[in-house]
Amino acid sequence: MLVTLIAAARGSTVFDTRFGDDRPLDTAGWQAVERAVPTLLPLAAAELRYCSPSPCSRQTGDALGLSPLAQPALRDCDMGRWQGLTLTEVTAREPRAVDVWLADPRSAPHGGEPLLSFVSRVGRWLDTRPVEGDGRVVAVTEPSVIRATMLYALKAPPQSYWRTEVHPLSVVSLSGRPGRWSLRLG
């Protein structure tokens, strides 16, 4: 099975990225998707097409011709009381809590979902795709979900999550089967 993940186009600048951002695509996001269509359109041939429930993911998937089905398991990490805030804002308000959150993947000082729970949730989704053999799955989701998926697939240490960058409209593919995934580049 081949699972291809596409990072949703951004609805805000990198510096304005908010935890659990549920804003729709802005003009720059729509323009970026339009430029990416020729390259990403072939992915619409996948047997199963999904997206996270966020407006940016849904709009990106629709613009790419995927007509994706929203999957709650592909939602961004639940950031509790930090929802809607930027990292800069949270760091100014709760610097010690941010330090704990970055150092301990089991912690949830924000009252939401710990990193390890988030990675496990996304991994369960990956392992339960109902496609056999050479089947193809495509999903449009937030960069954080793609980072969590790569961490799960590679069985990488949790701190690797903070050392992985996923840019808008980047594509990551995984091949394999439940419990045995390989990152596929190129």
Stockholm file with secondary structure:
# STOCKHOLM 1.0

chainA/1-186         MLVTLIAAARGSTVFDTRFGDDRPLDTAGWQAVERAVPTLLPLAAAELRYCSPSPCSRQTGDALGLSPLAQPALRDCDMGRWQGLTLTEVTAREPRAVDVWLADPRSAPHGGEPLLSFVSRVGRWLDTRPVEGDGRVVAVTEPSVIRATMLYALKAPPQSYWRTEVHPLSVVSLSGRPGRWSLRLG
#=GR chainA/1-186 SS CEEEEEECCCSSCGGGCCTTCCCCCCHHHHHHHHHHHHHHGGGGGCSEEEECSSHHHHHHHHHTTCCCEECGGGSCCCCGGGTTCCHHHHHHHCHHHHHHHHHCTTCCTTSSCCHHHHHHHHHHHHHTCCCCTTCEEEEEECHHHHHHHHHHHHTCCGGGGGGCCCCTTCEEEEEEETTEEEEECC
#=GC SS_cons         CEEEEEECCCSSCGGGCCTTCCCCCCHHHHHHHHHHHHHHGGGGGCSEEEECSSHHHHHHHHHTTCCCEECGGGSCCCCGGGTTCCHHHHHHHCHHHHHHHHHCTTCCTTSSCCHHHHHHHHHHHHHTCCCCTTCEEEEEECHHHHHHHHHHHHTCCGGGGGGCCCCTTCEEEEEEETTEEEEECC
//
